[in-house]
């Protein structure tokens, strides 16, 4: 089961990299970022962690790895962030919410839509939190270097 999760999340992330015209030499890294984010999410949910917390943690890891790859390969971070986040996007849940809205089952539809909004917010929070942490570490390191001089 885990191998199938690894392979499909890697392919999904790399395929979205192709759709977004990512440079060919970055496709493997895009697939790798998405695969790591999804495996963390999958492992947390399998261990009965709330899916919103799991999404937040996974988005944070995706952003951290994306920052590393952006520096290492001298490419924009959005190349890795966008492709890496794709497996975490709650598309199926969004579809179910809309299906229930159309079917006039508003009680279930609102519940599903609220969960979609929380998951989307968790993705955004994870990405932002990683960027803030990166900025703080960079600022701390610069200050430390200045104090040595």
PyMOL commands that set and color helices and strands:
alter all, ss='L'
color gray80, all
select helices_A, chain A and resi 2-19+24-46+51-73+77-88+91-102+106-148
alter helices_A, ss='H'
color red, helices_A
deselect
rebuild
show_as cartoon
